[in-house]
Amino acid sequence: MILVTRMKIGQFMGNTNKKDGESLNPPLYLIRPVTDIVALRKALSGSGIKQSFLAEDIINAIGEEGKHLYLFEGGEYTFLRSSDGLVISSARGELIYGIAECIRPRGGWSLRIEEPCDCWVVPAEKAFEIITQKQLWESVANIFAWYLQIFTSREEHLVGVPAYVMIRTKLLELQAQPEDFRRDMNVADYIQQRTQLARSTIMAILGELRRGDYIEIKRGRLVAVNHLPKEY
């Protein structure tokens, strides 16, 4: 049995501000290399054990029992920076987690489960042997490219930019999420978990956007984004 950590935190990723005539990059879970993920899952699933996970379980590819790949057929997941729990991005649907960490161990990030789900847990050494035998390294490369998109997309909107730009980006992401997700997510929490901006800064900018009728927030939940200026 692979050990996981259970803890609390927050969630997700999305996107567009149609009234601006501007579109952020599409949600990364919509442009995942699904064909490659399915090919790897089918090739590797029978070589591991099936394990159930609960919401808020934290998974690390490398643990006391060695290196493992995690093959999910469906679910919702959040990628976290291990050092401080910063939310990097999120995904839903089929997913393979652990390839990069098992090839180049660093321990820099982990995966949080957002809803109960099952997955195949496969020892990394065995998985890589099968990948070589079945000539699936091209699929691995495509998945690596997707993960690179996750990180570069985040850096593009959050590194070296003003606080307002960070908040604007996260408001657009949150706006694109399903209604039930927005209903359960506090706007300020969503932004802070993904940017680590000071709470006072977030609340001040949200307050001005509300007063200007740029956004609608009720009981801490985002109701609508009417229009967001590109600059503050």
N, C-alpha and C positions, 0 to 999 in steps of 0.2 A: 504494500500500500504506500503510495507516494504521499508525503506529508505536505499540507498547505497551511497557510496562516489565515485566521479569520479576524477581520478588523472592519472598522467603519471608514467611509469617506464619501465622495460624490460621483459624477458620471460622463457625458457623451459628445458627439460632434456632428455638425451640419452646415446650412448656408445661404441664401441669396437676399439681396436687398433690391427687389424688382423696381421699386419706385426710384431708385438711384440710377436705374439702367445699368447696374453693375452686378457682376456675379463673381463671388469668390470661387476658389477651386471647389468642384463638387465633393460631397462627403466621401471620404476615402473608403468607407465600407461599400460604396456603390461602384467604385472602380477597381476593386480588388481583382487580382488575377484568378478568378474563380476556377477556370479550366485547369490551371496548374495546381491549385489547392486540392481540387477533387482528385486529380491524377495521383498526387502524393498520398492523399488520405487512403485511396483505394489500394495503393501499393503497400502501404505500411501498416494499416489497421490491424491485420491479423497477427502482427509480430509483437504486439504489446498486450497490455491489460486494459480493460474498460473500467473507468472510475467515474463516480458521480461527484459533482461539486455543488456547493450552495452559493447563494448570493453573498458577495463580499469576501469570498475566499480569495486569498492572494497566492498566486503561483509563481515560482521561480524555476527556471529551466535547470539550474544546477543546485543540488542540495546534498544532504548527507548520503543519499543513496545513489549519487552519481548524476550524470547528464541525461535529460529526457526531452523528447519532443512531445507536444500535446496536440492531438488532432481532434478538433471540434467539428461536429456536423451542423451545429446551430447554436445560437445563443447571443448574448450581448456581453461585451468585454470592454475594459478600460485599461489603457497602457499607462503605467505610473513610473515616474523617476524614483528609483529605489531610495536614494539618499534623503528625500524629503516628502515623497508622496505627491509631487506635482503631477497633475493630469496632463499627459502628453497628447493623447488622442483616444478615440474609441472606435469600435467596430461592432458589427453584428453579422450573423450568418456563419458560413463555414470559415474556419480559421486554423492555421497551423502556427503554433507558438514554440519558440525555443531553438530554431535552427541557427540563427546568428549567434546567440549566446553559447551554444554548444560548440560552434566552430571557433569562435574567438571569445572565450570566457572573459567577462568583464564585471558582470553583476550590476550593470548600470540601470536596468529597468526590470519591471515585473508586470504581471497581468492580473487584474482584478476581475472576478466574475460578477456580473450584474444580475443574473437570474439563474435558478437551478438548471444544470445541464450535465450531460455525460460527454466523455471524450476518451479516446484511446491514448494511453501513455506508453510511449515506445522508447527503449534505451537508445541513446544517440548513436552509439557505435554500430548497433544492428541496423538502425535506420539508414545510416550513411552507406553501409555495405549494400543494402537493397537499392538505394538511389543510384549507386554506381552500376550495379548489375542490370538495372532496368533503364539506364541511360536517362535519368530524370534530373540531371544537374541543370539543364536549361530551365526547367520549371522552378528549381530552387533560385536561380538567378532572377527570374521574373518576380518571385516573391520578395527577394531582397530589394529589388527596384521599388516595389510598392512600399516596403518599410522605409526606404530612403525618402520617398515622397512624403510620408507621414512626418518625418523629422524636418525636412526642408520646408514644408508648408507651414509648420508651426514656427520655425525660425523666421521665416519671411514676414510673418505678421506680429511677432512678439519680441524680436531682438533689435535693439537700436531704434525703436520707434517710440513716440510719445504714449503716455498712459491712455489718452483718449483713443488712439488707434487700436490699442490692445482691447479696450472695452468695446469699441465699435465692432471689431472682428468677432468677439465672443457673443455679442448681442445678435449678430447675423447668424452665427452658428446655432444659437439657442432658438432663434425664430424658426429655423428649418427643422427642428425636432418635432416628433409627433406631439399632438396636443396633450395626451396623457403624461408624457414625459415633462413637458413644460409646466403642467399643473402641479407636479410633485417636486419641482426643482426651484429653489429660491434663486433669484437672479444674481444677487450679490455673491452667494455661495458658489454658483457656477463659474462666475468670472474669477473669483479669488482662487479657487482650486486650480485654475488653468493659467493664471498669470502671477500669482503671489503679490499682486499689488496691495497696498495698504487698504484696509477696509474703509477708512475715512475718504481716501481718494476715489474709490469706487462709488461710494454713496453720494459724494459731492457731484460727480459727473452724471450719475443716474438721476439725481435730483434736478439738475439743470435740464437734462433731456426731457424729463417728465413735464417740467414747467413750460418748456417750449413746444409741448405736444409732439415731440419727435417719437416718443415711445409711450406705451400704456402699461402700467404695472399696477396690479391689485393684490394686496396681501403678500407682497414680495414676489409674486409670480408675473412673468412676462405675458401680457395679453396680446400686444401688437407692436410692430415696428412700422411706424407711418413713413418716416423718412429720416435717414441719418446723414448729416453733413460729413464730408470727407475730412474736414478739419474742425478743430474745436476752438 
